[in-house]
Amino acid sequence: MSRARLAGTARGLYRISAPHRFPGRQPGLLSPAPSATLGTKRSPPAIPDPVDLGEELEAYVARLVETGRFASRQDVLRDGIRLVQQREAAIGELRLRYLQGLALAERGNVQEAERVLSELRAEIAALKPQTKAGN
């Protein structure tokens, strides 16, 4: 079984290759995954209309529309789906960064944990607002 790992981002899938499985390639090299380059798009399954959200969510959606927060039930659902898209893109980006970090570690590009933690503590301390004496 191949040790190549897949990382998802908002821009597609990428493969991080394992050096011993792909001779001649740099360790951790990112390349488009084969499935991401096939160019075939499948139509998503149709969402049934109306979508049954259950009593609790239906009541919440109705309140959002009644209070004028959203113009319609469809607007609430669209906004919710956009939020899911944003979350999934952020998770994909984190996953990619994690895999890139693993690839760096596999190449020996590491730092002592205490050094990294002390630098992070210093950065956090610099972000905290300065307190006045006596308060």
C-alpha positions in Angstrom: 0.0 0.0 0.0 1.3 3.4 -0.9 2.4 5.7 1.9 1.4 8.8 -0.1 -1.1 10.9 1.9 -3.8 13.1 0.6 -4.5 16.6 1.8 -7.6 18.5 0.9 -7.8 22.2 0.4 -10.3 24.6 -1.0 -8.3 24.3 -4.3 -8.4 20.6 -4.5 -6.6 17.4 -3.4 -2.9 17.1 -3.1 -0.7 14.1 -2.5 2.3 14.4 -0.2 4.7 11.7 -1.4 6.7 9.5 0.8 10.4 9.6 -0.4 11.1 5.9 -0.3 8.0 5.0 -2.4 8.6 7.6 -5.1 12.3 7.5 -6.1 13.7 10.7 -7.5 11.1 12.9 -5.9 11.8 15.3 -3.0 10.3 14.1 0.3 7.0 15.8 1.0 6.6 17.2 -2.5 3.1 18.3 -3.2 1.5 17.2 -6.4 -2.1 17.1 -7.6 -3.7 13.8 -6.7 -4.7 11.7 -9.7 -8.4 11.8 -8.8 -8.2 15.6 -8.7 -6.9 15.9 -12.2 -9.2 13.5 -14.0 -11.5 16.4 -15.0 -14.7 14.4 -14.5 -17.4 16.1 -12.5 -20.3 14.3 -11.0 -23.5 16.1 -10.5 -24.4 16.4 -6.8 -27.5 14.6 -5.8 -30.6 16.8 -5.8 -31.6 18.1 -2.5 -35.3 17.3 -1.9 -37.6 20.2 -1.6 -38.8 20.8 1.1 -35.9 19.5 3.2 -37.1 18.0 6.5 -35.0 19.6 9.3 -36.9 18.3 12.2 -39.1 20.3 14.6 -36.3 22.1 16.5 -34.4 23.3 13.5 -37.6 24.2 11.6 -38.8 26.3 14.5 -35.4 28.1 14.6 -35.4 28.7 10.9 -39.0 30.1 11.2 -37.9 32.5 14.0 -35.0 33.7 11.9 -37.4 34.5 9.0 -40.2 35.9 11.2 -37.7 38.3 13.0 -36.5 39.6 9.6 -32.9 38.2 10.1 -33.4 36.3 6.8 -35.8 36.9 4.0 -36.7 33.3 3.4 -36.1 29.7 4.5 -33.9 29.2 1.5 -31.7 32.1 2.5 -31.2 30.5 5.9 -30.2 27.2 4.3 -27.9 28.9 1.8 -26.1 30.8 4.6 -25.8 27.6 6.6 -24.3 25.7 3.7 -21.8 28.6 3.0 -20.7 28.4 6.6 -20.1 24.6 6.2 -18.1 25.3 3.0 -16.0 27.8 4.9 -15.4 25.4 7.8 -14.5 22.6 5.4 -12.0 24.8 3.6 -10.4 25.8 6.9 -10.2 22.2 7.9 -8.6 21.3 4.6 -6.1 24.1 5.0 -5.2 22.9 8.5 -4.9 19.3 7.2 -2.5 20.5 4.5 -0.4 22.4 6.9 -0.3 19.4 9.2 0.9 17.2 6.4 3.4 19.7 5.3 4.8 19.8 8.8 5.0 16.0 8.9 6.9 16.1 5.6 9.4 18.7 7.1 9.9 16.5 10.1 10.5 13.4 7.9 13.3 15.4 6.3 14.8 16.3 9.7 13.7 19.9 9.6 12.7 20.1 13.3 13.3 22.4 16.2 13.4 21.7 20.0 10.0 21.9 21.5 11.1 24.1 24.4 12.5 26.7 22.0 9.3 26.8 20.0 7.1 27.0 23.1 9.2 29.8 24.6 8.9 31.8 21.3 5.1 31.2 21.3 4.9 32.3 24.9 6.8 35.5 24.1 4.5 36.3 21.1 1.4 35.7 23.3 2.8 37.9 26.0 3.4 40.7 23.5 -0.2 40.5 22.3 -1.7 41.0 25.8 -2.6 44.5 26.6 -0.3 46.4 28.9 -1.7 46.8 32.4 -1.4 50.0 34.3 0.4 49.9 37.7 -2.0 49.6 40.6 -5.0 48.3 38.6 
